[in-house]
Amino acid sequence: MKTTRAWQLSVKDILMMSGSRQRPHLKRPVWIIVLVTFVIIFLITAYVYPPSNSAACYIFSSRDCTLYNQPPKFPSRELSDDETISHVVIREILKTPPIQSKNSKIAFLFLTPGTLPFEALWAKFFQGHEGRFSVYVHASRERPVHTSHYFMGRDIHSEKVVWGKISMVDAERRLLAHALLDPDNQQFILLSDSCVPLHNFDYVFNYLMLTNVSFIDCFLDLGPHGTGRYSEHMMPEVEKNDFRKGSQPNMDGRNCYADEHYLPTFFNMIDPGGIANRSVTYVDWSEGKWHPRSFRAQDITFEFLKNLTSIEDSVHFTSDPKRRKITGPCLWNTMKRPCYLFARKFYPETLERLMMHFSNYTTV
């Protein structure tokens, strides 16, 4: 109690002392006001007109910095005229500001052999969000039978796909080309027929729209199923040190080459600073087999699905004899966040249980 009173008295004394002290009137120099005004004008100008060099980029803005993340890359050989022209065109495309849309949408690109087994689940996911998404379906074997109006009339011209071959890449490009015809499509998600959503639509929309990177799975695997698949026939377009691997849908065992390497290698060569080097689609490779683990009806519980939505570290396995596990945090705008928005591979028999748990496990 005495200590408290002593503290109170000392504070009172300080207040009395500070109140009785006479401060001289300071006349602010005009040059300070001019300097502050100049700084304000400079900052406003830097915000309205984004900087065009790397130093200013990181001081004033986080936008458009990906072109400056990497040191200049010089080719190891002399380029042809066509290659030089293509490099210039791609560089200018990357520098072009994105189209500003008043109604930004996400394009969902479904790659399937036929009818989509989880169409009812996706319809539940899309419900109530009309005008914020587009759907495109590439069916490679047979014309799908649709049960949801979100999918009716959304089939594109399709060609036969041999899973794991270059025809798989052609199908992906075909889907993307159709989606690019709509300028409102700002984000593009490639999905297989065995993919399911892990979060509600609003969460997915904000996760993808409010960031400036592409979620392309991309890593360096020095084993036989990574750079071991590189062929000299890829020269001169693709050099060995540019060859990358990712996790894309595949079903043909030892022939799963093109679809695992095309997009990761392409983006690693063209825009390495613009990709997150991870996917937003969960897949379980922990069994070490040719195919990822597939989930049956008995696997589907609320706890299992909720665990998938809360994973915050991405995992890659190398194909060398040591089969090293590479783990890294999932960053979203420099902050650690859950990694996955979708998951595969689910058997059609899981639909009923997924529908039953959907409203619960997708709640944030």
Residue pairs with C-beta under 8 A, 6 or more apart in sequence:
43 60
46 56
46 60
46 61
47 60
47 61
50 57
50 61
50 63
50 64
51 57
51 59
51 60
51 61
53 68
54 65
54 68
57 64
57 65
57 68
58 65
58 68
62 212
63 212
64 97
65 273
66 94
66 212
66 213
66 271
66 273
66 274
67 94
67 95
67 273
68 273
69 272
69 273
70 272
70 273
76 239
77 236
79 87
83 236
90 270
94 270
94 271
94 274
98 186
99 183
99 186
101 183
101 184
101 186
103 131
103 132
103 184
104 132
104 184
104 186
104 187
104 209
105 131
105 132
105 133
105 134
105 182
105 184
105 185
105 186
105 187
106 132
106 133
106 134
106 185
106 186
106 187
106 188
106 189
106 204
106 205
106 208
106 209
107 133
107 134
107 135
107 136
107 179
107 182
107 185
107 187
107 188
107 189
108 122
108 133
108 134
108 135
108 136
108 189
108 191
109 136
109 138
109 172
109 175
109 176
109 179
109 188
109 189
109 190
109 191
110 116
110 135
110 136
110 137
110 138
110 175
110 191
110 192
110 193
111 138
111 140
111 161
111 168
111 171
111 172
111 175
111 190
111 191
111 192
111 193
111 249
112 137
112 138
112 139
112 140
112 144
112 192
112 193
113 139
113 140
113 141
113 142
113 161
113 193
114 139
114 141
114 142
114 143
114 144
114 193
115 139
115 142
115 144
115 145
115 146
116 122
116 137
116 144
116 146
116 151
116 193
117 193
117 194
117 348
117 351
118 193
118 194
118 195
118 196
118 346
118 348
118 351
118 354
119 146
119 147
119 148
119 151
120 147
120 148
120 351
120 355
121 196
121 197
121 351
121 354
121 355
121 358
122 148
122 150
122 151
122 197
123 147
123 148
123 150
123 151
124 355
124 358
125 197
125 200
125 201
125 358
126 133
126 135
126 150
126 201
128 201
129 201
129 202
129 205
132 201
132 205
133 201
134 179
134 182
134 184
134 185
135 150
135 151
135 154
136 154
136 156
136 175
136 178
136 179
137 144
137 151
137 154
137 155
137 156
138 155
138 156
138 158
138 161
138 171
138 174
138 175
139 155
139 158
140 158
140 159
140 160
140 161
140 171
141 160
141 161
143 155
144 151
144 155
146 152
146 154
156 174
156 175
156 178
157 174
158 171
158 174
159 167
159 170
159 171
159 174
160 167
161 167
161 168
161 170
161 171
162 168
162 252
163 249
163 250
163 251
163 252
163 255
163 256
163 259
164 250
164 251
164 252
164 253
164 255
164 256
164 257
164 258
164 259
164 260
165 252
165 255
165 257
165 258
166 258
166 262
168 248
168 249
168 250
168 258
168 259
169 258
169 259
169 262
169 263
172 190
172 259
172 262
172 263
175 190
176 188
179 185
179 188
186 209
187 208
187 209
189 208
189 280
189 342
190 248
191 281
191 342
192 249
192 344
192 345
194 249
194 294
194 344
194 345
194 346
194 347
195 281
195 342
195 343
195 344
195 346
196 342
196 343
196 344
196 346
196 350
196 354
197 204
197 341
197 342
197 362
198 282
198 305
198 308
198 309
198 340
198 341
198 342
198 343
198 361
198 362
199 207
199 309
199 341
199 362
199 364
200 362
200 363
200 364
203 341
203 362
203 364
204 341
207 280
207 332
207 337
207 341
208 215
208 280
208 341
210 333
211 332
211 333
212 274
213 274
213 275
213 276
214 267
214 271
214 274
214 275
214 276
215 275
215 276
215 278
215 279
215 280
216 246
216 263
216 264
216 267
216 275
216 276
216 277
216 279
217 246
217 247
217 248
217 264
217 277
217 278
217 279
218 244
218 245
218 246
218 264
218 267
218 268
218 275
218 277
218 278
219 244
219 245
219 246
219 264
219 277
219 316
219 326
220 226
220 227
220 244
220 245
221 227
221 245
221 316
221 318
221 319
221 320
222 228
222 318
222 320
223 318
223 319
223 320
223 321
224 319
224 320
225 245
225 319
226 243
226 245
226 318
226 319
227 240
227 243
228 319
229 243
229 257
229 261
230 238
230 240
230 243
234 243
238 265
238 269
242 265
242 268
242 269
243 261
243 265
244 261
244 264
244 265
244 268
245 260
245 261
245 264
246 260
246 261
246 263
246 264
246 279
247 260
247 279
247 281
247 283
247 285
247 292
248 259
248 260
248 263
249 259
249 344
250 256
250 259
250 260
250 291
251 291
253 290
253 291
254 290
256 290
267 274
267 275
268 275
276 331
278 314
278 328
278 330
278 339
279 314
279 340
280 339
280 340
280 341
280 342
281 340
281 341
281 342
281 343
281 344
282 308
282 311
282 339
282 340
282 342
282 343
282 344
283 292
283 343
283 344
283 345
284 292
284 293
285 292
285 293
285 315
285 317
286 293
286 315
286 317
287 293
288 317
288 323
291 345
292 344
292 345
293 345
294 345
294 346
294 347
295 345
295 346
295 347
295 350
296 347
296 349
296 350
297 347
297 349
297 350
297 352
297 353
299 350
300 346
300 350
300 353
300 354
300 357
301 353
301 357
302 357
302 360
302 361
305 354
305 357
305 361
306 361
308 340
308 343
309 338
309 340
309 361
309 362
310 338
311 330
311 338
311 339
311 340
312 329
312 330
312 336
312 337
312 338
312 339
313 327
313 328
313 329
313 330
313 339
314 327
314 328
314 329
314 330
314 339
315 325
315 326
315 327
316 325
316 326
316 327
317 323
317 324
317 325
317 326
318 324
318 326
329 336
330 336
330 337
330 338
330 339
331 337
346 354
